[in-house]
Amino acid sequence: MNDLAYEPDDIDVRIAELLMAIPDEAEPFEHPKVQQALHVLRTHLNMDVAFMSQFKHGRRTYRVVDSSPQYSAVQAGHSDPVEESWCLHVVEGRLPRLLRDARPYVRAKAVPPTALQIGTHLSTPVVLRNGKVYGTLCCFSADVKADVSPKELGRLRLTAQLLADELRLNV
């Protein structure tokens, strides 16, 4: 029995194979297999953007980004104040990890303001072996994806765990 809320399938295996094939000496955020893994995740979940962020010195930095061609607003290397991010709100428990419809949160001003249109949002912390939060792995879509389920969140969690474990991330 695994600790997931679902049984992994071929997509999970493909993502794991991509991430486990990265040589120890490789710079993880420049290695094309990390980008490929996020692309597989994003397209399988039918989202517009998938990214891995890092929290450091009060900033959230997009380390790896995969987005659909029409959604170029999120770029690797860009950073902003972490307190103004949905990512930190998820890590601190102020927002759920799975928002099928984020619009009511936006209307109620329960999330930090963003210029991005977000309909569905999934986020999970990337937790290092020492227990420290490195950042988050997130996917979102401009449209609401009513069929997104906890299974997709489990897939995101598994990918975040693989990123933290296999890439031996350090803060």
Beta strands, then each sheet from edge to edge (+ up, - down):
strand 1: 49-56
strand 2: 59-67
strand 3: 79-81
strand 4: 98-99
strand 5: 120-127
strand 6: 133-141
sheet 1: 3+ 2- 1+ 6- 5+ 4-
end
